[in-house]
Amino acid sequence: MSDQSATDDASAAEYLPADAGAVQDALVTWYTADHRSYPWRETTDPYEILVSEVMSQQTQLDRVVSAWTDFLDRWPTVADLAAADRSDVVGFWTAHSLGYNNRAKYLHEAARQVVEERDGEWPRNPDGLSELMGVGPYTANAVASFAFDNGNAVVDTNVKRVLYRAFDVPDDDATFEEVAQRLMPEGESRIWNNAVMELGGVACEKTPDCDGAQCPWREWCAAYQTGDFTAPDVPTQPTFEGSRRQMRGRVVSVLTEYDELALDELGPRVRVDYAPGGEYGREWLRGLLDDLADDGIVAVNEGDDGTTASLKR
């Protein structure tokens, strides 16, 4: 290992969760139990996956579904696309508002390369796939992952946002890539990359939905515990003033400064308008504490002198 590689490994280790196995299991279990259904997630055909990846560049996934289906109805196999007239492919691209026409040209040329230069055999790793026309490192890795389960960890904007918020990974591309790679279970790029991108697209969007989406990383997530959901693509705090997410973050922040607090001591530190019997009173605060207790973050202690709260250590 080079000195630089050793330095990168040491840097990445600083941001990895202590129990990486539990973090991995939680995410895969969450994704397996329920995730958005897209047709390209139901196939391992590299042609179908490449078409979806090229179409998805700067286009919302829900809009891609009908275009992807229409495209494959017209050119069902890579051989069909290779034999097509390029102007027809470009015309399809334009008619479906799929962005830059060069993508259609490159996709057509990539199909021709596979059929004419490789006798229909697809490269099976990111390096080989990158040799196809218009297939950059990200797309090559995605196809290798989803078609052949042979990719590296995907690092896109969503994944960076997740790692930045959850594990305080700094906004540095090399560190993001190293942490993402070390966090991915070895040999499981297909399910892992789908799962972590789903996490960024459903639970950890620019405005997060931690509880609504039942984010599986809440127990470890720095942003969830502090209420600070800024990220590289979210330079200012998303609008959640007064939300339960913000209040839970304040509870955790306050409890980091005290070993234990009674409810009526904790409440005013969370909201200035806290009143024991009011709208934002003991019942409201107890609801926040119960949520945090369910997530394994806070301990609620019932005693003769009343209820107190503390962070689980």
C-alpha positions in Angstrom: 0.0 0.0 0.0 1.3 3.4 -0.9 1.8 6.2 1.7 -1.1 8.1 0.0 -3.4 5.0 0.2 -2.6 4.5 3.8 -3.4 8.2 4.5 -6.7 7.8 2.6 -7.6 4.7 4.6 -6.9 6.4 7.9 -8.9 9.4 6.9 -11.9 7.3 5.8 -11.8 5.3 9.0 -12.3 8.4 11.0 -15.8 8.8 9.5 -16.9 5.2 9.4 -19.5 4.1 12.0 -18.2 2.0 14.8 -20.6 -0.8 14.1 -20.5 -0.8 10.3 -22.1 -4.2 10.1 -25.2 -3.0 11.9 -25.4 0.0 9.6 -25.2 -2.2 6.6 -27.8 -4.6 7.8 -30.2 -1.8 8.7 -30.0 -0.2 5.3 -30.4 -3.5 3.3 -33.3 -4.6 5.5 -35.0 -1.3 5.0 -34.6 -1.3 1.3 -35.6 -5.0 0.9 -38.8 -4.5 2.9 -40.1 -1.6 0.8 -38.7 0.6 -2.0 -39.9 2.5 -5.1 -40.6 0.2 -8.0 -38.9 0.9 -11.2 -38.8 -1.6 -14.1 -35.0 -1.4 -14.5 -34.6 -2.6 -10.9 -36.3 -5.9 -12.0 -33.8 -6.7 -14.7 -30.1 -7.6 -14.9 -29.9 -7.0 -18.7 -27.0 -4.6 -19.2 -28.7 -3.1 -22.3 -31.9 -2.3 -20.4 -29.9 -0.9 -17.5 -27.7 1.2 -19.7 -30.7 2.7 -21.4 -32.2 3.6 -18.0 -29.0 5.2 -16.8 -28.5 7.3 -19.9 -32.2 8.5 -19.8 -32.0 9.2 -16.0 -29.2 11.8 -16.4 -30.8 15.0 -15.2 -34.3 13.6 -15.7 -36.7 12.6 -12.9 -37.1 8.9 -12.6 -40.9 8.9 -12.7 -40.6 10.7 -16.1 -38.1 8.1 -17.4 -40.4 5.1 -16.9 -42.7 5.7 -19.9 -39.8 6.7 -22.2 -37.8 3.6 -21.2 -40.7 1.3 -21.8 -41.4 2.9 -25.2 -37.7 2.8 -26.2 -37.5 -0.9 -25.4 -40.7 -1.6 -27.2 -39.2 -0.1 -30.3 -35.6 -1.5 -29.9 -35.9 -4.5 -27.5 -32.3 -5.7 -27.8 -28.9 -4.1 -28.2 -28.8 -5.7 -31.6 -32.0 -3.9 -32.6 -30.7 -0.6 -31.4 -27.4 -1.1 -33.2 -29.2 -1.8 -36.5 -31.5 1.3 -36.1 -31.1 4.5 -38.1 -29.4 7.0 -35.9 -31.8 9.7 -36.9 -34.7 7.6 -35.6 -33.0 7.2 -32.2 -32.4 11.0 -32.0 -35.9 11.7 -33.1 -37.2 9.4 -30.3 -35.0 11.3 -27.8 -36.3 14.6 -28.9 -40.0 13.5 -28.9 -39.7 12.3 -25.3 -37.9 15.4 -24.1 -34.9 13.4 -22.8 -32.3 16.2 -22.9 -29.2 16.5 -25.0 -29.4 14.6 -28.3 -25.8 13.6 -28.0 -26.8 11.1 -25.4 -29.0 9.4 -28.0 -26.1 9.4 -30.5 -23.7 7.9 -27.9 -26.2 5.3 -26.8 -26.6 4.2 -30.4 -22.9 4.1 -30.9 -22.3 2.1 -27.7 -24.9 -0.5 -29.0 -23.0 -0.7 -32.3 -19.7 -1.2 -30.4 -21.1 -4.1 -28.4 -22.6 -5.8 -31.4 -20.0 -5.2 -34.1 -16.8 -4.9 -32.1 -17.5 -7.3 -29.2 -19.8 -9.8 -30.9 -22.6 -9.0 -28.5 -20.6 -9.6 -25.4 -20.8 -6.8 -22.8 -17.9 -5.7 -20.6 -18.6 -6.8 -17.1 -16.6 -4.3 -15.0 -16.5 -0.5 -14.8 -13.2 -0.2 -16.7 -14.5 -2.2 -19.6 -17.8 -0.5 -19.7 -16.1 2.9 -19.7 -14.7 2.0 -23.2 -18.2 2.3 -24.7 -19.1 5.6 -26.3 -20.5 8.1 -24.0 -20.3 5.9 -20.9 -18.6 7.8 -18.2 -17.2 6.5 -14.9 -20.5 6.9 -13.0 -22.7 5.2 -15.7 -20.1 2.4 -16.1 -20.1 1.7 -12.4 -23.9 1.7 -12.3 -24.2 -0.8 -15.1 -21.5 -3.0 -13.6 -23.3 -2.9 -10.3 -26.8 -3.5 -11.4 -26.2 -5.8 -14.3 -23.3 -7.9 -13.0 -23.1 -7.1 -9.3 -19.5 -6.2 -10.0 -19.2 -2.5 -9.3 -17.8 -0.1 -6.8 -19.8 2.0 -4.4 -21.8 4.6 -6.3 -21.1 8.2 -5.2 -23.6 10.7 -6.6 -25.1 13.8 -5.1 -27.7 11.9 -3.1 -25.0 9.6 -1.6 -22.8 12.5 -0.7 -25.7 14.1 1.0 -26.4 11.0 3.0 -22.8 10.5 4.1 -22.3 14.1 4.9 -25.3 14.2 7.2 -25.1 10.7 8.7 -21.4 10.4 9.4 -20.0 14.0 9.2 -18.0 13.1 6.1 -16.4 16.3 4.8 -17.2 17.8 1.5 -14.3 16.2 -0.3 -14.7 13.9 -3.3 -11.9 11.5 -2.4 -13.1 11.1 1.1 -16.7 10.5 0.0 -15.5 7.8 -2.4 -13.3 6.1 0.2 -15.9 6.1 2.9 -18.6 4.9 0.5 -16.4 2.1 -0.8 -15.4 0.9 2.7 -19.0 1.0 3.9 -20.3 -1.1 1.0 -20.5 -4.9 1.8 -17.9 -6.7 -0.3 -19.4 -8.2 -3.5 -22.9 -6.7 -2.9 -22.8 -3.6 -5.2 -26.2 -4.3 -6.8 -28.4 -4.2 -3.7 -26.1 -1.8 -1.8 -26.0 0.9 -4.4 -29.7 0.6 -5.1 -30.3 0.9 -1.3 -28.1 3.8 -0.6 -29.4 5.8 -3.5 -33.0 5.0 -2.4 -32.1 6.3 1.0 -30.9 9.6 -0.5 -33.9 9.8 -2.8 -36.7 9.0 -0.3 -35.6 9.7 3.3 -32.6 12.0 2.9 -33.7 14.4 0.2 -32.7 18.1 0.4 -35.6 18.4 2.9 -35.4 15.2 4.8 -38.2 12.9 5.8 -36.4 10.9 8.5 -39.4 9.6 10.4 -42.0 9.5 7.6 -39.6 7.3 5.5 -38.5 5.4 8.6 -34.8 6.1 7.8 -32.8 3.1 9.0 -29.8 5.2 10.0 -31.5 7.5 12.5 -29.8 5.7 15.3 -26.3 6.7 14.0 -27.1 9.9 12.1 -25.4 13.0 13.3 -27.9 15.3 11.4 -30.9 13.5 13.0 -29.4 13.9 16.5 -28.4 17.5 16.1 -31.2 18.8 13.8 -28.6 20.2 11.4 -29.6 18.9 7.9 -27.3 21.1 5.8 -25.3 19.3 3.1 -23.0 20.0 0.1 -26.1 20.6 -2.1 -28.1 22.1 0.8 -26.0 25.1 1.9 -28.7 26.5 4.2 -30.9 24.7 6.6 -34.0 23.2 4.9 -37.3 24.7 6.1 -38.4 22.7 9.1 -38.6 25.5 11.8 -40.7 24.2 14.6 -41.0 20.7 13.2 -40.6 17.6 15.3 -37.3 16.8 13.6 -36.0 20.2 14.8 -37.3 19.7 18.3 -35.9 16.2 18.6 -32.6 17.6 17.5 -32.8 20.2 20.3 -33.6 17.6 22.9 -30.5 15.7 22.0 -28.4 18.8 21.9 -29.6 19.9 25.3 -29.1 16.4 26.8 -25.5 16.3 25.6 -24.8 19.0 28.1 -26.4 17.3 31.1 -26.3 13.9 32.6 -30.0 13.9 33.3 -32.9 16.5 33.3 -36.4 16.5 34.6 -39.1 17.2 32.0 -39.8 20.7 33.3 -36.1 21.5 33.2 -35.6 20.1 29.8 -38.7 21.7 28.2 -37.8 25.4 28.4 -34.4 24.6 26.9 -36.1 23.0 23.9 -38.8 25.6 23.4 -38.9 29.0 25.0 -42.8 28.8 25.1 -42.8 25.5 26.9 -45.5 25.3 29.6 -46.1 22.1 31.6 -49.8 22.0 30.9 -49.9 23.8 27.5 -49.8 22.9 23.9 -46.1 22.5 24.1 -45.9 21.0 27.5 -45.2 17.7 29.3 -47.3 15.6 27.0 -45.8 17.1 23.9 -42.2 16.7 25.3 -42.9 13.1 26.4 -43.9 12.3 22.8 -40.6 13.6 21.5 -38.7 11.6 24.2 -40.7 8.4 23.4 -39.7 8.7 19.7 -36.1 9.2 20.6 -36.3 6.3 23.1 -37.7 4.0 20.4 -34.7 4.9 18.2 -32.3 4.0 21.0 -31.0 7.6 21.5 -32.6 8.7 24.7 -33.5 6.9 28.0 -36.7 8.0 29.8 -36.4 7.3 33.5 -39.5 7.0 35.7 -38.6 7.8 39.4 -40.3 8.7 42.6 -39.3 12.3 42.1 -40.8 12.4 38.6 -39.7 11.6 35.0 -36.2 12.4 33.8 -34.4 12.0 30.5 -30.9 11.3 29.6 -28.9 10.3 26.5 -28.1 6.6 26.2 -24.3 6.3 26.5 
